[in-house]
Amino acid sequence: MDRIEELTYRLLDDDICDAEFDELRAMIESDQAAEDLFCSVLRMEGELRGEHETDLVEPTMQRLEERLSERAEHRVMDAVWAVGAARDLVTEQAKKRSASRWPLWAIASFASVLLAVGFYRFYQPTIVEEPSTGDLPVVVRTNGDVQIVTVDGPRKATNVGRVIRLGEQLQIDGGSDDVLLRYADGTEIELSGDGRLAIDQTSQGGKQLHLIVGQLHADVAKQPMGQPLVIITPHVDVRVLGTRFDLSTGENTETRLELESGKVELIRGDDDPVTVERDQIAIILNDVDPIQIQPLNPVIETPNRQLEFRGVRSIEFDAEQDAIVAVTASHVVHWLRDGSVNAAPYRTVQKGKPRNKAQAGSFVLFEEAAFDRLVVKNIRRGEVVHVFDEIHRLPGHFNASRDRSNPFVYPARKWALSPQGDWAIGEYYLGGFMVWHCDTNEWRELQNKNRTRAIKISPDGERLALVDWKNRAIEFFNVRERTKAGTWPLDSANPPSALCFSTDVSAESVQKVFLAFPGKVKIFDRDSGELLSSLSEPGIEINQLAASPNGRYLAAACRDRKVRVWDIQTRAKLPTYRNGEFIRELKFSPDSRELALISKSGRVSVWDVPGARANPE
């Protein structure tokens, strides 16, 4: 999705060539998630730049929907007519704001063309081949790369409105992607994570699903007598008459069922059915061991406060101003405790648009391609502290800007910045790293040549950790001293999915490294590599970790859109947060009393840490 954002901003800056324009249009026409992101960027930039009295995207979308629904029998002509009408409307509004320096007519016209194509595509009637009994699910939402493996074998991208037929299989290869299915009776099935789900039917004509791998959230309407919904997993069959639950499984991991309401039965071979009641968890480790039934951890549904400002990429707490500092693709947003929001661009010049690379502490790293330079800026003081203005001298396969003349040359795929803002690291698309020592403007390559699963920097800026998923090892570097600090081989069949350092940097505390594996988190001594302890939660997949500054709490963002928090000292589980979206980043407040989340859409929510205010350190 980074390419969508890049091209959208080029369009906003009137700096897009014909080939890039066609590329952007093709991506948006073929992918609903890309279209959603495009519209989201337009809305966000309209708010940030203050150039719009009203949002141009939403009215255009409403007008298109009205035209297409009124003349359903002439969809093509109506779509063309609606585009013209929308363009005329936008032109009139643009004339009223003729002093605006942004090409609003081009943006709105382009948006209306794409929206017209989208409505034409999604409002076409679908010819459904109904089975003899039961009903079939329909795709009502997709987010990311969701494909259908048909009965004949080939894969096809799925769209909203697509009926999933018996024998077809949904496949998701992106950890943050998801798809929502709905049956005629209102039953909803959401598949997320790296998931595979096959659609079938029971011999009695009821609904049947095969969850091969992934996370599944279900809200099941009351089913007909004798026709329960059956979900088959590698370890157990789940029989449902009507309930709400989360189910996760994998070929090499446990199966986990969290039941929020109703009642389900678990069927395994010739064993007697095991009943799971409301507010219970069932854990199935394998095909042999007894099914474990545990009480469901309390779930908190509503955050303490929420920032209704989309597009946030990273956040930091500012204890002095009692605020959260959020960074978008182009702006710094100060969200104060009283709810007020102040946004300002962090670019150093008026021409062109900065491209955010990384944020850490008070510093942000961004590129100003128009001036061929990388910049590190202190966003709290508003001061530029480091500049490298010879990007073109970097190796071609690492250059911060894409070489338009060579489509095979890409910029660094991943960046990280030290919390002190004195060095940064970028990863090649094809593997390998370069470190920028900002004080001396020196660049050097690291020894590691493989692509990584994660890049993390310790809070003191002394230690760099690279999770090497090819060699199943973690490599540590002392970047300031320019030495390799060691390698930890991993004996697990699965590489760690997330890593974080402890944030308590006091001299008397033991510096720790937290590694997330399927169903557990292992805690190591950072310096010796000794395994200190572990936290277990069978059946969960973790994508982000964060440790509290007081060293007491550990938060884990999971693939099922929930955040689980442990008291590290007692290993007790605190109430779970249900976010509802894939979580990109976690951050504790300096006093460890609050936890801030960034969702995939860029929304920020802040949650109280249960017990932290009652038991301050």
N, C-alpha and C positions, 0 to 999 in steps of 0.2 A: 504493500500500500504506500510505501515511501515514494514510489514513482508517480502515483496518482497525485500526491501532495505537491511534488516537485513541479509537475506539469501544470497543475492548477495555479500555483503561484507564478509560474512563467506567464500564464494567461493573464493573471491579475496585473502583472508588471508590463504587459504588452511586449513580452520578450520571448514569444513562442513562434517557432518556424512552422511552415505548412506540414512537414512530416511529423513534428511533435503534436501539432493540433490533431492530425488524423489518428495518431497513436492514442492520445487521450480520449478521443471520441470512441475509438474501437474498444478500449478497456471499459468505458462506462456503459456502452451499449450491451456488452456481453456479461457484465457482472453487477448484480444489484448492490452488493456491498461497496463497490467502487463508486457507483452513482450516489449512494448515501454519503460516502466520505466527501465526494465532490461538493454536494449541496451543503454539507456541514462546514466545509472550509469557507464557502461563499458566505454563509450566515455569520460565522465567526469573524471573518475579515470585515464584513459590513459593520459589525458592532465595534471592532477595534479601531477602524479608521474613521468612524463617525461620519461617513459620507452618505449613509442611507437614512432617510426619514422613516422608511418602512422596509421590511424584508421583501426583496423582490422575488425570491425563490418560492415562498409559500403561496402568495397570490397567484403566481403563474401556474403553480401546480394545481390549485383549486380550479382555476379557469379551464385548464386542459381537461380535468376530470369531468367538469360540467359539460363541456362540448362533446366529449367522447361518449358520455352516458346518454346525452340527448339524441345523438345520431349514431346509435350503435351499428346500424346497417351500412353506414358509410364511414367506417373508421379511418381509412387511409386519407380520404379527402378532408375529413374533420381534423385530423392531426395536422395536416399541412395548413389548413385554414387557421387553426388555433395558434400555430407557431407565428403566422403572420400577425394575428391579432395581438399576441403577447409582445412581439417585437415592436408594434406600433405603440402599445401601452408604455413599454420601457423607454422608447424614444421620446415620448412626451414628457415622462418624468426626468429623463436625462437633460432635456432642454431647460427644465426649471432649475437644474443644478449645473448649468453650463460651466461654472467655475471649477467644478470637480476635475482633478487631474487624472482620475482613474478612468479607464475605458469601460464605463458601466454598460454601454449599449452592446459591446462585444461579449461581455460576461453574461448579461441577461439573455441575449439572443442565443448564445451557445447553450445556456442552461435550459431554455425553453425548447430548443431542438432536441436535446437529450431527453427531457421529460416527456415530450410528445412521442418520441420513439419508444420510451419505456411504457407509457400508457397504452400505446398501440399494441405492444408486445404482450403486456400482461392482461389487457381487457379482451383479448381474442377468446372466443368460446372454446373450451377444451372438450373434446369428444372422449368420454369416459366409457371404457369397456367394463361394465359392472360384473362382478363374479356372481355365480348362481346364488350364493348365500353370503351373509355378512356384508361389510363395506370395506373400502380402501382408504388409506390416509392421503391427504393432500398437503403439499408443501405450502405453508403460510408465511414462512420467514426463512431466509438464508443469510448467513454472515460468514464471508470468506469463501474458501475453496471447498465446495460440497459437490460431490460427484455421485452419479448413479451407475452402478454396474448392472447392466441389463441381463435378461435371461440368456441372450446370445453371446454375452461376454464383453462387448466394448463398453468403455466408460463414456459417460456424457455428463456435461455440466447440468445441474438442476436449476430450475427457475421457480419462482413463486407461481402457484396455480397448477404445478405438475402433479398428477396422480401417480402414486407409487404402486405398481402392480405386484401381484403375487410372484414371488421368486426374485424380485429385484432387491438390490442391496445398496444402501446409502454408505458412502465412504467419505471420511473427513481426515485429511492429512495434516491440518494445522492445529496446534494445541489450543489456540484461542478462537477457533471457528466453531460454528454451531448451526443446526437446522431444527426448525420446529414443524412438526406434523400435526394435523388435526383430522379426526374421524368425524363422520356425520353426526354422531351422538354427542359431540363436544369433547371427547377424550383427546388430550394433548400429550404428545411425546416429544421431548427435546433431547437431541443427541449432541454431545459436545466432546471436546478433546480430540485425540487421535482415535476416532471411533469408527466402528463398522456395525451396521444394523441391517438385518434381512427381514423382509416382510413376508408373512405366511398366514395360514389359516388353520385352525384346529379341525379335527374330523367332525366336530359338532357345529362347525360354521362360525366359531368365535374368532376373535382377533388373536394372532400369534406373532411374536417377534423373536428373532434370534440376535441377542446382544453378544457379539463376538468379542468386542473390546470397546472400551470407552466409558463415558459417563452418561447416564440417562436420567432425566427428570420427568416424572409422569404425573398427570392430573387426570385420573380415570373416572369417567362417569359411571353410574350404576349400570352393570352389565345384565343382559337377560339371564333368566334362570337356566342353569345348565350350560351356559356359554361364557365362562370367565375369560378375561384376557390372560394369556399365558406368555411369559417372557422366559426364553431358554438361555442360560448362561453356561460357560464351561463347567461350572461346579454344581449348579442347582437350577431347577425350574421354579419360577415364581408364578403363582396362580392368584389373580386379582379379580375381585367382584366390583370394586369401586373404592378408590382411595387416592392419596397423594403421597408420593415417595420419591427418593433419589436412589439410583442403582448404579453401581460402577463395577467393572470387571475387566479382566485381561487374560491373555493366554498364559502369562507367567506370573500373574498376581492374584491376590485374593478377590473374592466377590463380597461386596458390601451393600447392604440395604438399610436405608434410613427411612422409617415410616413415620409420617407426620399425622395421618388420620386414617380411619378405617381399619381394615384387617386384611392380611394376605397369608397365603399358605406356601411353604417351601417344600417342593417335592424332589427327592433324590433317590433314584432307583426304586427298590422295593421297600425302602424305609417308610415308617409312618410319617405323614405330613407334619411339619413343624409350623405352628401358628405364630405369626409376629403381630403383636398388638400395637396400637397407637403409641407414639413416643418411645419406640424401641428401635434398636439397631441389631441387625443380624449380620454376623461375620462368618463366611464360609472359606476356610483356609484352603481346602482341597476336597477331593472326592471321598475321603475316608474319615478325617477327624470330625468329631461332633460339631454341629452348628452352634455357634456362640450367640446368645441373646443378652444384650446389654441395654441399660436405659439410654435414651437419646439425650445428648447434651442440650441444654437450653439454647434456643436460637433467638438472636436479636435481629429483627427485621428492619428497623428504622435507625438511620444514623443520627448522631447528636446534631449535626449540621451538615449542609451540603452546598457546594459551590456550583451554581447554575451557569457555568461558563465552560463550554466544551473546548476540546483541543489541547488540554494540558498534557505535557510530556513528562515533566518531572517537578518535584516539590521539595521545599525545605521549610522547616519551622524557624521563624525569627523571634527569639525569646524577648529581645529588647523592645520590639514593636508589638508584641503579642499578636503576631500575624503569620500567615502562611504565604510564602513566596512561591508562586507557580510560574513555570516557563512554558510558553507555547512555541510554535514554530518561528515566531517573530517578535513576541512581546513578553515582558515581565509583568505579572499580575500580583499585586499585593492585596490579599484577602484578610481584612482586619477582623478582630473578634466581634465587633458590633455589626458585622455583615456587609460593610461597605467594601467596594472593590475599586482599586485604582490600577489602570493598565497603561503601559508605555512601551514603545518599541525599544529594543536594545541595540539596534544598529548604530554604527558610528557615523554614517553618512546618509544623506537623503536619497541618493541614487541606489537602485537595486534593492534586493531583499536578502536579509541574512538567512542562513540555513543552519538551524540548531543542530549541534553534534552531541553535546553532553552537558550535564550540570552536576556540580558537586559542591556542597556547602554554599558559600556566597558567590561562587564563580560559575560562569557559563562559557562554553566553548562554541563558537559559531564561525561560519565561513561567509565572507563577502566576496562572491565570485567576480563581481564587476571590478574589484580592485585586486584580485589575485592574492587574497590573503586569508589567514586564519587569525582569529582574535580571541583572547581570554579577557573577560570583563568581570569586574566586581559589581554584581547587580545591586547590592545594598548601597554601596557608595556611588554607583554610576560611573566608575573609573575603568578605563582600559589599562590593563596591567601588562599584557604581553601581546605582541603582534609578530606574525611570520608572513612576510609579503612576497615570498618567492615560491608559491605553490607549484608553478610550472617546472621548477627544478627537481621536484620529487619524482621518483620512478613512475612511469606511465601507468602501471597497474595499481598504483596507490594514490594517484592524483586526487585531490579533494573534489575537483569538479570533473564531471563526465566529459570525455573528449567526443564532441559531436561528430567529428570526422571519422571516428572509429567506434562502431557500436559494441566492440568487444572489450573496450576499456571502461572500467567502472571505478567509482570512488571507493574508499574504504567502507566496508560493510558494517562496522561496529566501532564505536568510540567509547573511551572512558577517560575521566579527568580526575586528578587527585583532589582531595578536599581542600588542599592548600593552594590549588591553582598553579603549581609550579611545574607540573609535567602532565602529559596526555599520551594516550596510546590508541592507535588505530589498527584494525585488522584488515588484511587483504581479503578480497572476495574469494580468492583461490587458496587462502591459507597463508600464514606468516604475519608478522607484526612489525610496526615501526613506532618508536618512542620519540616524542618531541620534548626535549629538555628546554622549557620555555625561557629560563634565565639566560641561557647561552645560545638559544636558537639552533641547537644541534639536534640532528635526527640520527637515529641508529636503529639497526634491526635487532630483534630478539632472536635467540637460538631456535625457538619453537617455530615449526613450519606448517603445523596442522591447523585446521579449523577447530574452533572451540565451541563448547556448549554455553559457557559463561565466562565473563571477565569481571573480576571484582578487585577493588582496591581497599586496603584497610583504612580505618578512620584517621590514623596518624600519617597516612601517605607513604609508609615505609615498605609495605608488602603488596605485591601484585600476585593474584591467583588466577591461573588459567585452567579451566576444566577441559582437558584434551579427550574428546570422545572417541578418537580413533585408537589411542593407546591405553584408554581407560586409566588415566592418571591425572593427578593435579600437580601442576608445576608452579613453584613459587619463585618470585624474583624480588630482589632488593634493588629497585630501579635507581634510587639516588646514588647508591654505591656501585651500581652497574654490575651486580653479581647475581648469580643464580643461588637461591636460598635452599633449594631442595625439590625433590619429587616424591609424591605420595602415590604409590601404585594402589589401584582399587581392585579388591577381590570380588566385588559384587558383579553379578551378571548384567546389571543395568547401571549405566553411568549416572552420577548424581544429576538430578533435574534442577537443583538450585543450590546456591552457596551464599553465605554471608559471614562477615566477621563480627565479633562482639564489639560493641561501641563504647564500653566502659574502658577508658584508656588510662585509668589511675595506676600508679606504680605498683600498688599492692595486689591488684587483681590479675588473675590468669587470663591472658589473651586467648580467645577461643575461635574456632572455625566450626560453623554449622553446615552440614551437608544433608541434603534431602534425597532420600531414596523412596521407592514405592512402599508406602505404608509406614515409614519411619523417618526420623531425623537423628543423625549421629553427631555427637559433640566431641571435638578434638581439641587438644592443647595445640595452639598455633605454632609454638616453637619446637616442641618435641615430637608432635604428631601422635601422641598417646591418646587412645580413645578414652574419654572421661565418662560418658554416659550416653543414653539414647532415649528418645521419646517415640512411643509407638502409637500408631493410628491405622490399623490394617485397612487396606482397600482404598486408600486415598492417593492421589497423584498431586504433588506439590510443584508449583511453577515459580514461586517467589518466597524468600525468607527475609525477616527483619528482626533484629535483636534490640531490646530497649536499652537506653543509655544507662539505666541503673543496674543492668545486668540480670534483671529478675525475670523478664518476660521474653518469649519467643513467639512471633506471629508467622503463620504459614498461609499463603494464598494458594488455594487448591483449584484443581480443574473443574470441580463441581460448582464454582462461583461462590464458594464459602471461604471464610477466613477462620482458621482455628488458632487459638492462643493457649500457650502453656505457661504455667509458673515453673521456671526451670529448677528452682530450689526444691519444690515439693513434688514436681512432675504432675501436678494437678491440672486438669483441663478447665479453662475458663469458658463462659458461654461463647457460642459460635456466632459469627456475623454472616448474614446472608446478603451478598452484594447484588446479585442478579446479573452481573456481567463479568466477563473475564477480567482479571486484575493484573495490571501491568507493573505496579510498584506499590510498596508498603513503606511507611515512614512513621516512627514513633516521635512524639513531642519530646523536647529536652527534659521535661519532668516525668516522662514515661506514663503520663496519665491519659494520653490520647493517642489514637492510631489513625493515620490518614491513608486513604486508598486512592489510587488512580485507576479508573476502569478503562477498558479498551477504547471507549468513545472519548476519553479525555475528561470525564467528569470526576470531580474530587469530592469525597465524602469523609467526614471525621467522626470517629466512634470513641466513646468513653471506654477505657479499659476497666472492666468490672473489678472492683476491689482495690484498684490503684489509688483512688482518692481516699478511701477509708483507711488504707495502710500505706501512707507515704513513706518513702525511704528517708 
